[in-house]
Structure formats: C-alpha cells, structure tokens
Amino acid sequence: MIDFEIQRCSRKCSVTERELAGGEECYSVLLSEGGQVVRRDYSAAAWQGPPEDCLGWWKSTVVDPSAGRPQWAPNEVMLDYFERLLADPSAEDARYVLALLLVRRRIARVERTEKDETGREQLVIFCPRNETEYRVPEALPTPERAAAIQEQLSELLQTGGVPGVAPTSITPPAIPADPPPTS
C-alpha cells in the first residue's frame, strides 16, 4: 500500500477563490500534478463534478475553527464500553470498530491476527492499562452500517467540543443490527 501526504482543507474555493465558511458543504478532489498528489477544494455552488483524471473525491463540511474539537470520553470509559460489547453477540461489528478505535487512540495495541477454531480471522489486541488480551473476530460492517456505528459511538463517546466535559460513564442503547435481507 502506498501512503500519500494529503493536505488539509484550504478553506478556499479553487474556482471562485472565495473563503469557505465553517459549516459550509464543500467538495475536495485529489489530483496528480508533477508527481505530487494535490488537493483542491470547491464550494458546493462551484462544484461541477470530479475531473476525469482525479485520483479521488469526496463531499464534506468545513469545520468551524471556533467550535472546538469534540472531546473523547476518558480511556477507562471507552474500555468499559468495549468490555460490555464483548458480552453482546449482536454487537460484533460495533465491537470490531470500537477495537480499532481503541488501537487508534493508543488505549490498546494490535499484537497479531489469528484464526479462531472455525477458521475466521480475529484481531488480538492487548491493553496495557488492565494487562488484558482480547480476541475480536473480524466483522467488517457494510458502509451504511459503519456510518451508523460511527454515529452511535460518537454520540456515546464524544461531547460537542465543550472543553472539560466528557462522558464519565455510559449506559449504552442497543446498536441495531442490519435488518435481514428481504427476498
């Protein structure tokens, strides 16, 4: 896999050169220019679709710099919620996503991957905080389900950028599983 250094949002429309306001929807494009990967940002009004030669594009919302960053719950709260999900067989994909978040937040680290007794891949993570090793079956959610899990975890584990205010405990609502397919 090749890693690219991608610039942050320029906060300026590449077509109109107008400043993009916080909360405004915009589009971003990655282009290859002179051996470099370059990012271009566009206001929704100036967007005419992605160029044919773009490497990728996406729609997003310009972050309001005065809003403050969302604050994550304390590590112990996130770990407690993860351990609760271990006991819920219907939350397998949410548990997997939260395990990846714990690794990203450096609350846990990936030790290895292995196959369980049925041959299914599982992630083995270690949490030095409680000196516990966890085996988390790989459960890749659909894009729609991943968005629902991300929204649910954000609601549970983040505050709206209010400094010093983060959840101290969680009473999790059930994260609904994907509805069964209809034939």
N, C-alpha and C positions, 0 to 999 in steps of 0.2 A: 504494500500500500504506500502511496506517495502522499506526504503531508505538504500542504501549501500554507503559507502565512497569508491570511486574508485580512485585509484592512477593516477597521471598524467603519460604521456608517459615517459618511462625510457630513451628514445633516444638510446637504445642499443638493438640489436637483441638477443632474448633469445636463439637462436640456435647457431649462429656464434660468439656472443659476440662482433660483430663489431658495432662501433658507427654509428647511423643513422644520415644522413646529413639533414640539412634544405632543404625542398622542395622534399625530397625523399618520395615515396609512401611506406606505411607500413601497416601491419595488427595488430590488437590488439584483445586479447581474454580475457574473464573473466572466471576464474575457481574458484571452491570452494575447498579450501585446509585447512584442520584442522579447519573448522568452520569459516574461513575467506574468503572473496572474494579477489582474487589476479588477477592482470593484468599482462599479458605477451605480449610483443611487438615483431614483426617479420619483417625482411626485406622482400621485395617482392620476392627476389631470394630464401629465405629460407622457404617461406610460402608453406605448403603442404595441406592446408585446415584446417578448425577448428577441434579440438579434439572432439570426440563423447560426452564427458562429460562436454563440456563448457556450461556456462550459457548464453553467447552471444559473438558475434564477430563483427568487422567492419573494413572497409578499410578507411584509412585517409592519410593525407600528414603531414609529420613532419614540424612543424612551425620553421621558421628560426628566432632564438632569436635576431639577429641583425636587422631584418626587421622593428621592431617597431610595436606596436599594432595599428590596424585601429582606427581611431577617429570617434566617432559618431557625427552627426550634433547636434547643440545646441538643448536643450529641446523645445524651442519655435518653432523651425523649424519642429521638429518631430510632435509636437502638431498641428501646422498649416496644415501639410500634412494630418494628421488624420482627421481634420475637413473638408478638401477638399474631402476626400474619403467618408465622411458621405453623401455628396450630390450626389454621383455616385452609382446608383443602380447596375451597372455591376461589381463593385469592392467590393462586400460584403465579399468575403473570404479574400481579401487583407486587408480590414478594420479590420476584426476579428483578423488576425495575427498581424497587427500593434497595435491593442488594447492590445494584450498580451505582445508585446514588450514594450509598454508604462508602463504597470504594472511591468514588469521585470526591467525596467530602473528607477522605482520608480517615474515616472512622474505622474502616476495615480495609484489608488488603487481599488481593487475589493470591492464593497460594498455588493453585493449579486447577485444571479441569480434569474430570474423570468421568467414566461411565458408571451408572448405577447397575444393579443386578439385572435390569431389563434392557440394558444397552443404551439408555438415554443419557445424553450429556448433562453434567451438572457442574456448577461452579463451586469451588471450595474456597471460602473466604475465611480469614482469621481476623478476629477483633482483639487487639492487644489490651483494650480497655477492660475487658472482662475475661481475657485469655481463653476465648471460646472459638472453636472452629465450626463453621456452618456449611452444610451442603445444600445448595439451592439448585433444584432442577431448572434447566434452561426452558424458559416459557416465553417465546417471542410473541408479543401481542400484535394484532393487526394494527395498521396505522390509526384507525379510528379508536380502537381500544387503548392504544398507547396514549393518545391525546386525552382520553377520559381518565386514565390512571394518573397522568401528569397533572391534570387539573385537580383531581382528588387529593393527590399528595401535596400540591401547592396550597390548597385550602387548609389542609390539616397541619402542614409543617412550616408554613411561612406566614408572616404578617405583611401588611401592606406598606412596608418601608418605614414603620414607626420605630425609630431607634430605641433600643432597650426593651421593646415589647415583643416577646416571642412566646409561643405556646410553652407551658411548663408541664402539661400532661395532655393526653389525647384520649378521648372516648370516640373511637373510630366508627363512623357509619359503615354499613356494608358497602363494599365496592361491587356494584352489579357486574356480573359476568356478561359476556356477549350473549345475545339471545340465540337460541338454537336456530340453525338454518331452516328455512321453510322450503319444501319441495313443491 
